[in-house]
Amino acid sequence: MSELPVIMPDGTPFPSWDDVTEYKQIYHVAVEHPAASDEGPGTEEQPFATIQRAARVLQPGEKAIVHGGVYRECVRPARSGTGADHMIAYEAAPGETAIVRGSEIWAPAFSRSEGWNFADAPVWCAGLPGEWFVGYNPFVARNFSSEFTTFTSDWTKDEIHTFMLRRGMIFCDERPLQQVFFPRELADADGAFWVEDPGLRIHLRLWDDADPNGAAFEVTAREQVFAPLIPGLGYIRVSGFRFEHAADGIPVPQRAMISASRGHHWIIEDCEVRWANACGIDVGNETWHRSQPDPDGSSGHHIIRRNVVSDCGVCGIAAVGNNTGTLVEDNLIERIGSKNIERIWECAGLKFHTCDTVLIRRNVFRHIRSAPGLWLDYLNRNSRVTGNVFADIESILGGVYIEVSHAPNLVDHNVLWDIRGTGRPHSGRGINVDTGEQCIVAHNLLGRVRDEYAVSVHLGQKGRIGGGRVGLCRQQKVLNNLFIACSRRILFSRAMDNISDGNLFDQDDDATSLCVEYPEPRALLDLEAWQTYYGFDRGGGQAQIEASFDSETLLLTLSIAGDVPPGVNVAELYVEGEGASLGPVALEPGRRAYKIDAGGPTVTGRG
């Protein structure tokens, strides 16, 4: 049975498309096959040895099947497909693990380091082969971004040092070593390394001061692992790979481990993307300093689905523009933000700029630090965030951040649980709608948003000019959401021309749980005053609610007891069918458990 169309905020169906190519030619790549050679015909009996060899020969309507093994290369597609019925595809063979790595095996003879101030710590050293780094040495290149001077006036020394570290990563027995800025820091840190100038000698100290000789090391040697050199290629499908170990820099520019290189109509599906120094996947325009692609149907329209994106230092999935008509669904995005540099403001589990008719649904964002779960940045329009889970997120900007957008956008049927701040003022909001208009926040479950308002519709950038004017914080709607164990619930900067109704709150009432900021003085309210003096949630109310949520199993246990106000439409908080996050919620007393259907089979990860 075909899936029902998803309706976007403007009332039209999301413009779906998919690969319908009947592939007329199939090439095989099998690095471990005894007959593998790039001089061969690329048949199953005589496969290519590298994916790049297939990339050079593939034409529209053809695909490469890549068999199990480790491919240490950066794949550079040479040409576009010509349409949904003549795509070019790169597929991992079913049931086989095809791994593409930006790293090389490093097996030097280590000796004890001398001549540096390591405070007598057991530090070892060895050289890196210069032939690995033709045109790019990530142990010379720093994380430094083109926007370094934009946000750094009040940065701490540790933040600046993170920005100035080298891009290269080192893995020992598959565990990443932590890079330090000064050699003396190795005296206080094990499982760490320091890079000696000019980037061809490494000093390291292993966990428990183990001897590194005999351990298995891998060293990142490439910036990316799948990215065309030719910008603007389209109709390319990448399916089923494991991509690892990329030494990319902190954005902007966004040059991620997997990159569409400003292309259009890419499908990235069923892949594992992990251990990027900065970003896992980018499908946008890389930076706002480039001219934007013409919005004539030849930009954007990507599909990113059923991937596991994890352990990326800055951002999981990114797109500066070039995202019109993009679908992001059924992905697991976790353990993002280890660089701890959120205040470069290009960090998130997923960060898109200037979204136009973007659909983000049924994804799981969890275990994220120093980055919001989802960030839609600047002048977004007609985009929908539905049926997702955001859990265990520690961030300045919060779980979901919609920034400076004047056109309608919709955040609905999501679960947000255990969203917390970093200690900075106003950090850790649940759904954070900043200086915009016409955003609808509806049918979401918000639980244990600890440090700030669970839904914050505010004027944090009230002086910023975007699209020729300031944002007004008007015509915003907060409807039929469920609030559990949130000491601060809803904030409106303006009461005028905004709506809050049908929301259900637990009985843990706090006089400061609801807020209207303007006109001053700031009004901190309980539910009765919220209803009486501002007319908000006259159809809403309170009930006895108990809940727990497991971010690993995605199991929600929920009970709602007592009389639910007639204006509360809890039965439609979670409905079966399109956009659903949970099964139906019963209103009668009693405890029930619901397995959240978000992210499909990928939410448990892969081995």
N, C-alpha and C positions, 0 to 999 in steps of 0.2 A: 504494500500500500504506500503510495507516495505521501510525503510529508506535507502537511498544510503550510501554506505560505505564511511567513512572519510579517506582521504588519508593523511598519515603521511609524515614527511620530507624526509624519505628514499624512498618514492614512493609506499610503500605498504599500504594496507588497515589496519585500526586499528583493532586489534584482539578482536572483540566483543564476548560476551557470555551473558547469562541470566539464570534466574531460570526457568527451564522447568519441575520441579517436579510435579508429580501427587500425592498429599498428601493422604496417605492411612489411617492416624490416626490423628484426631483433638482433642486436649484437650482445655478446656475452663477455664479461670481464671476470677473471678468476685468478687472483694473484697466487693462490696456493696450488693451482693446477700444474701438473708437471710439464704440460705443453704450452703454458701461458707465455705469450710474446706479443709485444706491440708491433712486430713485423708480420704477425699472422693475420688471418681473415676475420677474427672475432667471432668465430662460431662456438658452439658448445663444446666441440671436440678440440678446437684450437683457439681458445679465448685470448682476448687482450690481457695484458698484465696490469695495466693502469686504467683508471676511469678516464683520465685525461685523453688517452688515445681514442676512446669512444666519443668523448666530447668533440674531438676534431672532425669526426666523420658523420655524426648524427645529422640527419636532415628532417624537416617537418614530416610528421607521421611515422617517425622511427623511435625506438627505445633501446636503452641499454639495461640489461639485467646483470646486476653485480652480485657475485657469489661471495660466500663467507671468507673472511680474512681481514687483515689490517692493511689499509691503504694510506701510506704516509705521503700525502700530496695535497695540493690545493687545486680543486677541479675548477676549470675555467670554461664554461659553456661558450661555444664559438658562434652560435646563431640562435635565432628565435624559431618557435613554431609560428604558424600563420593563422591559427584560429583554434577554437575549442575542439574542432574535428581534425586538426592537423597539429597536435602538440608534439613536443619533444620530451621524452620521459626518461628519468633515471630511477630505476627500481632496485632495491635490495631483493635478492632471490627469496621467495617464500620459505620460511623456516630456517633461514641462514642469517648469521650475524655479520653484516658488512660494516666495518668500522673505518671511518675516515678521520685521520688524526693530523693535527698541525704540529705534532711533536716528532722527535727522533729519539732513538735509544741512545743513551749516553752511558758508556762503560769505561771510564778512564781509570787510571791508577791514581788513587787519592794519596796525598801526603799531608802531614801536619802543617798548618799555616804558621808562618813566621813573619815577623817584622810588622805586625799590626797589633793594635791595643785591644786584645780580646780578654784581658784580665785573667790569663791562664786558663780560660775555658778550652775544652777539647774541640777545636775547630779544624776542619780539614779543607783542602783546596784541590782544584783540578781545572784544567783548561777546557774551553769549548772549541770544537773544530770550526775554523773560519770558513770552510767550504759550505757549511750549512747556511750561511747568511749572505747569499748573493742578492744585493739590493735592499735587504731589510734584516737588521739585527735587533730583535726585540729586547736584547740585553744592553743595547745602546739607547734605543728609543724610549723616551719617558712616557708616562701616562698623560702628560701635558696635552691639553686641548686648546683649540683655537679660541675658546671662550674663557680662558683661565683668568683674565683680568676683569671679567664682567661681575663676578659675585664674590670676590675674595677679600673685600675690604676689612671684614671682621673675622676672617678664618683663623682657626687655631693652628698651632705649629704642626700638630698631628695631621690635620686635614691637608695642609700644604705639602707635608712629606708624602702623604699618600698620592697626591697628584704628581709628585716628582719621582716616584719610584719607577723602575724599569717595567716594561710591559711583559717581559718574559716570565714564565712559570716553570717550576721544577717539581716533578712528582717522584717520590721514592716509595717503591712498593705500592703504587697507585694512590698514595696519600700526598696531597699538596704540601709543599714547604711554604712557610710564611716568609715573605721578603721583609728585610729590615733596611732602614735608611742609612744608619751609621754602623761601621764595623763593630764598635763597642757594644751595640745592642745585642750581639750574639752572646755576650757574657751572661745575659739575663733571659735568653730565649733558646729553647731547643726546638727541633723541627723547623729550622729557619735557615735562610741564606742571605748573603750579601754579595753584590756585584762590584767587582773591582774594575775601574776604568782601564782600558776602553771597551769593556763589555765582552771580553773573551776569557775571563777567569772568574771562577765562582768559589766563594768561601762558605762552608755550610757546617751546621751542627745538627746532628740527628737527635731524635727523641731518645731519652735515656742515655745520651752520649755514646750511641752505638758507632762502631767502625763502619764507614760507608762502603768500604771495599767488599764486593760481593752482593751488595743490595742492587735492586733493579731500578734504574733511573730512566725517566723520560723528560726531555727538555723541549719546550715549545720553540719552534723555529719559524713558524709562519703566522702571519697576521690573520688569515682567513683559511677556511677549508673548502668552501663552495661559494664561488662568487665570480661572475663574468668580469673580464677586463673591459669588455664593450658595454657601455651603459645603455639602458633602455630596452634590453631584450625581453620578449614576452612569450607567453604560452609555453612555459617550462614547468614540468612536474617533477618533484623530488619526493620519493616515497620509501620509507622503511629503513633508513640508515641510522647508525649511531655516529654522531659527529662530536669530536672531543678536541680539547687542547688548542685553543686559538689565542694568540698573543696580540689582540686588538687593543686600541687605546681608548681612554675615556671619551665619550662623546661630548660635544659634537666636534668632528663629523661622526655620524653613526656608521661605522664600518664593522659589521658584526661577523661572527663566525660563519653564519650562513647569510648571504646577502643577495637580494635581487638586483643590486647595483642600479637602482632607479628604474627598474623594469616594471612590467605590467603583466597581469594575468598569470601570476605564478601560483602553483599549488605546492605547499609544503605540508606533508602529511605522514603520520605514523612514524615519526623520527624521534630519536633521543638527541638532545642538544645539551651538552654539559661541559663545564669547566672552560668557559670563556673568561679571559681576563676582564673583559668589560661587558659585552653584549652578545646574546645568543643568536637572535634572528633580526635582521632589518629588511624591511620591504618599502621604505620610504625614499625620500629625496636626499637622504644623508645629512643635509644641513639646510638651514634657512638662507644661507648665503648664495646658494645656487638658484638659477632661474627655475621656476616651477614648471613641470610638464603641462602641456596644454590639456585642459579638461574636455577632450573630444572623444573620450572612450578609450584612448590609448594609454591612460595612466591608471594606476591602482588596480582594483578588481582582483585582489589576491584572495586565496583561500588558505588558511592556516588551521589545520585540524588534527586532532588526536595525537599531538606531540607531547613529549615530556621535556620541559625546558628547566634545567636546574643548575645550581652552583655557578651562576654568572655574577661577576663582581659588581655590576652596576645595573644592568637592565636585561630582562628576559627577551621580550619582543618589542621592537621599536619601529616607528615610521614617522618621519618628519614630512607631513603631507603625502602626496602620491598614494593615498589610501581610499579614494572614492570607491564605494561599493565593495569594500573588503569584508570578508567573513572570518571571524576567529572563533572556533568552536571546539569543545570537547578536549581542550588541552589541560595538562597539569603543569603549573608553573610554581616552582618552589625553591627555597633557599637562594634567594636573590639578594644582593646588596652587601656582600662581604667586604667590599672596598670601604664601606662606612663613610661615604662621601655624598650624602643626600643633598647637601647644600650646593652642589653644582647644578641641581634642579633638572637633571636629565636621567633620573633614576626611577625605576618602577618595575613591578612584575611585567606590566605591559604599559608602554607609553606611546601614544599616538598624538600628533599635532594636527590641528585643523581637519578633524574628521568630517567627512561628508557621506552620509548614508552608510555608516559602518555598523555592523551587527556583531556583538560580542556576547556569546551565549554558552552556557553549560561548561564553563571552565572552572578549574579549582586553582585558587591563588593561596598559598599557605607557606608558613615558616619564612617570612620575608622580614628583613631587617634593614633599617636605614634607607627605605624606599617604600612608597605607597604600593598597594596591590595593583591598582589601575589608575592611570592618569590620562585624561583627555584634555590636552593643552590647547587652549586658545581658539576661539571662533569655530567651535564644533557645531554641526547642524545635522538634524534628522538622523541621529545615531541612537542606538538602543543597547543597553547593558542589561541582560536578562538571564535568569536561571543560573547564576554563578555562585560559587562559594568563595568567601574571603575569610581566612581564619589564621590566627596567630601571626599578626602583622604588627610590627613596632616601627612607627614612622612619624615624621613631623606632619606630613600631609594626610595620613590616614589610610582608610581602606579603599575608598573610591573618591577620586578628586576630579571634578568637572570645573575647568577654569575658564573664566571670562568668555562666555558663550551667550550670544543674544538670541539664537534661533532655538526651536524646540529640540529637546533631547529627553530620553526616557531611561530611568533606572528602576527596574521592576523585577519582582520575584527572585531576589537574591537573598542569600544568607550571609550575614556578617557577624563573626563571632571572635571575641578576644582581640579587639583592635585597641592598641594602646600607644601612648606617646613616648617621646624620647627624653622628657625632662625639659624641653624647650617650651616656652609659652604657646598655648593654643595648639599643641601637637596631639595627634592621635584621634582626630575626628573619625566617625564612621563613614557616612556619606557626606562629602565636603563639596558644596556647591558655592563657588566663589565668584561673586561679582558678575552674575549673569541674569538671564531672563528665561522664562518659559520652560524650565526644567521640571519634569514630573518625577517624583520619588514615590513609588507606589508598590504595595504588596510585598514589602521586604521584611525579613526577620532580622532584627538587630539585637544581639545579646552580648553582654559583658564588654561594652565599649566603655573603657575604664576612666579615661582621663579628660575627655572632652565631650561635646555634644554628639549624640549618635547620628542625628541629621542636623547639619549646620548649613543654613542658607544665608549667606552673609555678604558683606561688602569689604572684604579684606583688601581689595585693590581698587578702591572707589575712585582713585584719581587716574587710573590707567586708561589710556586711549586705545581702543581696539575696534577695528572696523569703522574708524572715523568718529567714535564717540565713547563715552564711559558706559559701564554697565549700571543697571538701575535696581537690581534685585526686585523685580516685579513679575507678576504673572507666573509665579512659581507655585507648585502644588505638592503637598505632602499628604498622601492619601492611603488609608487602610494598611498601615505598617504595624508590626508587632514589636514592642519594646520590652526586653527582658533584662533585668539587672543592669540597667544603664542609669547611673545616678543623674546624668544630664541627658535630656532626651531630644528636644527640638529647639533650635535657635533660628529666629528670623531677624535679620538686620532691620527690615521694614515690615510693619504689619499691613500697611496699605497695599491693596491689589495682589495679595498673596492668599493662598488657601491652605489650611490644615484641617483635615476632617477624616472621620472614620478610623482613627488610629486607636489601637488597644495597648494600654500600658499595664504593667504589673502593679501590685499593690504597694510596692516599695516607694511610696510617694515622698518627694523631697521638694521643699518650697522653692528651690533653685533649679528644678529639673526642666523648666521651660523658660524661654527668654525672648524678649523683644528689645533690640538695642536702640532703635531710633523711633520717634524723637527722644532725645535724652530727657531725663536720666534713664539709664538702662533698667529695664523692668525684669526682675527675677520673680517667676510666678509659679504657683501651684496650679493644678489642673482646673480648679474651680475659677480662679481669676483668669486664666487663659481662656476659658469658655465664656465667662460673664462679660469681661471688659474688651475682649478682642474678637469674640465670636468664633474662635477656633475650636475645633473638635466638639462642637455641640452634638454631633452624631458619633463621637468617640466615647471612650470611657476606660474603666479599669476592671480587672478581673484577677483572681488568684491564679498565677501562672508559675509553674516550675519547669525548668528545662536544663538539659546538659547537652553538650555537643562534643564529639570526638573528631578532631581534625584529621586523624589518620584513617579511621574507618568511615568517616562521614556519616556517623550515626547520630541522629538527633532524637533525644527523648524529651517528650513534651506533654504537659498536662495543663488543661485550662478548666478551672472550676468556678462555680458561682454564676450569677446572672451576667451575661454579656449584653451590653447596651444594644438596642435594636439598630442603631446606626452603624455598628461595627460589622463589616463584611468579612469576618475572619474566614468563612468557608471558601472565599476566593483568594485568600493569601497564597495558597499553594494548590493548584488544580492539575489534574491529569491533562496531558497533551502538550501542545506547543508552549515552550517557555517554562515548563514546570520544573520546580526544584525538588518538590516533595510530593508524596501522596496527599490525599485530602486530609485536612486537620479536623478531628472531631471536636465538637463544642461541648459534648457531655463530659462530666467529671471522669477522671481516670487517666492513667499514664499510658501513653502509646509511644512506640518507637518507629522512626521513619528513616529509611536509608536514602540519602540524597542522591538523586540521579543527575549528577553533574560531572562532566569529564569522561563519561563512558568507562571503558575498561582500563584506560590509562591511569586512573587516579591512584592505583596501587603501585604504579611505577613498573619498570622492567629490570631484569637482572643485568 
